[in-house]
Amino acid sequence: MIPPDDGGLSVAPISKHPLLRDQTYQILTQAIRENRFKPGQRIVESKLASQLNISRGPIRESIARLLAEGLLVITRDGLQVAPLPSPAQIVDNYAIRGVLQGLASRLAAQHANAQQLEQLRACLAEAKGSLHSQESEDFYHYNLKFHELVEEASGSESLRDAINHLRSPLYHRISHKMSQLFRIAVAHREHEEIFKAIERRDGPQAEALTKTHLENAKASLLEKFDGAT
């Protein structure tokens, strides 16, 4: 294991295989997500390469991806972890995502094939299991998976990219902190209703339910925002 330092990376050295850049990205994202890389902390490429015992290539690729997703920013002081979103930014983000994710659900109702519907059904079953075990962190994994499956079923890669760009800063920085068992139980029921609308090919209803789901998630997040940050 690599001992933790002020960079916060206490991980095993990365294995050398074709998905090296993906491993690197996951490790850096996790460090930001778990607040081991804190908002405003400076990120040094050479230091990361030394900690992970890899070349700078995968580090550069991961940094470029994190910059695109808004998790890292370039300032006058160099590369830094992005600050946490403000309440106003959260409101703006959810307003736009409501439109885009609503559209994704409507398109999924039109285009989802049998395999994609089964994947959504299985995801909901797994999420329900995490509710019963009261593993809120597991539920957030299935929450993200559900929405990604819906977006994949929409058939629009451009729409998926736009949603991911908006989702990443909030999901990885704030949403995972909202370990509210009441909210995730409600969110699961909302997911089930969205799926039912998609399954019966009711695009307008799937879109409306998704917009309501995002509004409810925003309200819950803002209610707990001060305590989470």
C-alpha positions as CSV (number, residue, x, y, z in Angstrom):
1,M,0.0,0.0,0.0
2,I,1.1,3.6,-0.6
3,P,1.1,5.4,2.7
4,P,-1.2,8.5,2.8
5,D,0.3,11.9,2.7
6,D,-1.2,15.4,2.2
7,G,-2.4,14.1,-1.2
8,G,-4.7,11.6,0.6
9,L,-3.9,8.6,-1.7
10,S,-3.7,5.4,0.4
11,V,-4.1,2.8,-2.3
12,A,-2.3,-0.2,-3.7
13,P,-0.1,0.5,-6.7
14,I,-2.0,0.2,-10.0
15,S,-1.6,-3.0,-12.0
16,K,-0.2,-2.5,-15.5
17,H,-3.0,-3.4,-18.0
18,P,-4.8,-1.8,-20.9
19,L,-7.3,0.0,-18.7
20,L,-4.6,1.8,-16.7
21,R,-6.2,5.2,-17.4
22,D,-9.6,4.0,-16.2
23,Q,-8.1,2.7,-13.0
24,T,-6.3,6.0,-12.5
25,Y,-9.5,8.0,-13.1
26,Q,-11.5,5.8,-10.7
27,I,-8.8,6.3,-7.9
28,L,-8.7,10.1,-8.3
29,T,-12.5,10.4,-8.5
30,Q,-12.8,8.3,-5.3
31,A,-10.3,10.5,-3.5
32,I,-12.3,13.6,-4.5
33,R,-15.6,11.9,-3.7
34,E,-14.4,10.9,-0.2
35,N,-13.0,14.3,0.5
36,R,-9.4,13.0,0.7
37,F,-8.7,15.5,-2.0
38,K,-10.3,18.6,-0.5
39,P,-11.9,21.6,-2.3
40,G,-9.2,24.0,-3.4
41,Q,-6.4,21.5,-2.8
42,R,-3.6,21.7,-5.4
43,I,-3.0,18.7,-7.5
44,V,0.5,17.9,-8.7
45,E,0.8,15.6,-11.7
46,S,4.4,14.3,-10.8
47,K,3.4,13.6,-7.2
48,L,0.4,11.6,-8.3
49,A,2.6,9.6,-10.7
50,S,5.0,8.9,-7.9
51,Q,2.3,7.8,-5.5
52,L,0.7,5.5,-7.9
53,N,4.0,4.2,-9.4
54,I,2.9,4.9,-13.0
55,S,4.0,7.2,-15.8
56,R,2.4,10.6,-16.3
57,G,0.4,9.6,-19.3
58,P,-2.5,8.0,-17.5
59,I,-2.4,10.8,-15.0
60,R,-2.7,13.4,-17.7
61,E,-5.6,11.5,-19.4
62,S,-7.4,11.3,-16.0
63,I,-6.8,14.9,-15.2
64,A,-8.2,15.9,-18.6
65,R,-11.4,13.9,-17.9
66,L,-11.8,15.3,-14.4
67,L,-11.4,18.8,-15.8
68,A,-14.1,18.2,-18.4
69,E,-16.4,16.9,-15.7
70,G,-15.8,19.9,-13.4
71,L,-14.1,18.0,-10.6
72,L,-10.8,19.7,-11.2
73,V,-10.2,23.4,-12.2
74,I,-7.2,25.3,-13.4
75,T,-6.5,28.5,-11.4
76,R,-3.7,31.0,-11.2
77,D,-2.2,28.7,-8.5
78,G,-2.3,25.7,-10.8
79,L,-4.5,22.6,-10.9
80,Q,-6.9,22.3,-8.0
81,V,-9.9,20.3,-6.8
82,A,-13.0,22.3,-7.7
83,P,-14.9,24.1,-5.0
84,L,-18.2,22.7,-3.8
85,P,-21.2,24.0,-5.7
86,S,-23.2,26.8,-4.2
87,P,-27.0,26.5,-3.5
88,A,-27.6,28.7,-6.6
89,Q,-25.4,26.4,-8.7
90,I,-27.3,23.4,-7.4
91,V,-30.6,24.9,-8.4
92,D,-29.3,25.8,-11.9
93,N,-27.8,22.3,-12.4
94,Y,-31.0,20.5,-11.4
95,A,-33.2,22.7,-13.6
96,I,-31.2,21.9,-16.7
97,R,-30.8,18.2,-15.8
98,G,-34.6,18.0,-15.2
99,V,-35.1,18.9,-18.8
100,L,-32.4,16.7,-20.2
101,Q,-33.1,13.6,-18.1
102,G,-36.8,14.0,-18.7
103,L,-36.1,13.9,-22.4
104,A,-33.9,10.9,-21.9
105,S,-36.8,9.1,-20.2
106,R,-39.2,10.0,-22.9
107,L,-36.8,8.7,-25.6
108,A,-36.2,5.6,-23.6
109,A,-39.9,4.9,-23.6
110,Q,-39.8,5.1,-27.3
111,H,-36.6,3.1,-28.0
112,A,-35.8,0.8,-25.1
113,N,-35.4,-2.8,-26.3
114,A,-36.2,-6.0,-24.3
115,Q,-32.7,-6.3,-23.0
116,Q,-32.5,-2.7,-21.8
117,L,-35.9,-3.1,-20.0
118,E,-34.6,-6.2,-18.3
119,Q,-31.4,-4.4,-17.2
120,L,-33.6,-1.6,-15.7
121,R,-35.8,-4.2,-13.9
122,A,-32.7,-5.9,-12.5
123,C,-31.2,-2.6,-11.3
124,L,-34.4,-1.8,-9.4
125,A,-34.3,-5.2,-7.8
126,E,-30.7,-4.7,-6.7
127,A,-31.5,-1.2,-5.4
128,K,-34.4,-2.6,-3.4
129,G,-32.0,-5.1,-1.7
130,S,-29.8,-2.3,-0.7
131,L,-32.7,-0.5,0.9
132,H,-33.6,-3.6,3.0
133,S,-30.0,-3.8,4.2
134,Q,-30.0,-0.1,4.8
135,E,-26.8,0.3,2.8
136,S,-27.3,3.9,1.6
137,E,-24.0,4.0,-0.2
138,D,-25.0,1.0,-2.2
139,F,-28.2,2.6,-3.1
140,Y,-26.5,5.6,-4.6
141,H,-24.5,3.3,-6.8
142,Y,-27.8,1.8,-8.1
143,N,-29.4,5.2,-8.3
144,L,-26.7,6.3,-10.7
145,K,-26.8,3.0,-12.6
146,F,-30.6,3.3,-13.1
147,H,-30.3,6.8,-14.6
148,E,-27.4,5.7,-16.8
149,L,-29.4,2.8,-18.1
150,V,-32.3,5.0,-18.9
151,E,-30.0,7.4,-20.7
152,E,-28.4,4.6,-22.6
153,A,-31.9,3.3,-23.6
154,S,-32.7,6.8,-25.0
155,G,-30.4,6.1,-27.9
156,S,-28.8,9.5,-27.9
157,E,-25.1,9.6,-27.1
158,S,-25.0,13.4,-27.2
159,L,-27.7,13.6,-24.6
160,R,-25.9,11.1,-22.4
161,D,-22.7,13.2,-22.6
162,A,-24.5,16.4,-21.7
163,I,-26.2,14.8,-18.7
164,N,-23.0,13.3,-17.5
165,H,-21.2,16.6,-17.7
166,L,-23.8,18.2,-15.5
167,R,-24.2,15.3,-13.1
168,S,-20.6,14.6,-12.2
169,P,-19.7,17.6,-10.1
170,L,-22.8,17.2,-7.9
171,Y,-23.1,13.5,-7.7
172,H,-19.4,12.9,-6.8
173,R,-19.1,16.0,-4.5
174,I,-22.4,16.3,-2.7
175,S,-25.2,13.8,-3.5
176,H,-23.4,10.8,-2.0
177,K,-23.3,12.6,1.4
178,M,-27.0,12.6,1.6
179,S,-27.3,9.3,3.5
180,Q,-31.0,9.8,4.2
181,L,-32.8,6.5,4.3
182,F,-36.2,8.2,4.0
183,R,-35.2,10.0,0.8
184,I,-33.6,7.0,-0.8
185,A,-36.7,4.9,-0.1
186,V,-38.8,7.7,-1.8
187,A,-36.3,7.9,-4.7
188,H,-36.6,4.2,-5.2
189,R,-40.4,4.4,-5.5
190,E,-40.0,7.2,-8.0
191,H,-37.6,5.1,-10.0
192,E,-40.1,2.3,-10.1
193,E,-42.8,4.7,-11.4
194,I,-40.5,6.0,-14.1
195,F,-39.7,2.5,-15.1
196,K,-43.3,1.5,-15.4
197,A,-44.0,4.5,-17.6
198,I,-41.0,3.5,-19.8
199,E,-42.1,-0.1,-19.9
200,R,-45.6,0.8,-21.1
201,R,-44.1,3.2,-23.7
202,D,-45.7,6.3,-22.1
203,G,-43.0,8.8,-23.0
204,P,-44.8,12.0,-21.7
205,Q,-45.5,10.3,-18.4
206,A,-41.9,9.0,-18.1
207,E,-40.6,12.5,-18.8
208,A,-43.0,14.2,-16.3
209,L,-42.1,11.6,-13.5
210,T,-38.4,12.1,-14.1
211,K,-38.7,15.9,-13.9
212,T,-40.6,15.5,-10.6
213,H,-38.0,13.1,-9.3
214,L,-35.2,15.6,-10.0
215,E,-37.2,18.4,-8.3
216,N,-37.7,16.2,-5.2
217,A,-34.0,15.3,-5.2
218,K,-33.0,19.0,-5.5
219,A,-35.3,20.0,-2.6
220,S,-33.9,17.2,-0.4
221,L,-30.3,18.2,-1.2
222,L,-30.9,21.9,-0.5
223,E,-32.6,21.1,2.8
224,K,-29.5,19.3,4.0
225,F,-26.9,21.2,2.1
226,D,-25.6,23.3,5.0
227,G,-25.0,20.3,7.2
228,A,-23.4,18.3,4.4
229,T,-20.9,20.9,3.4
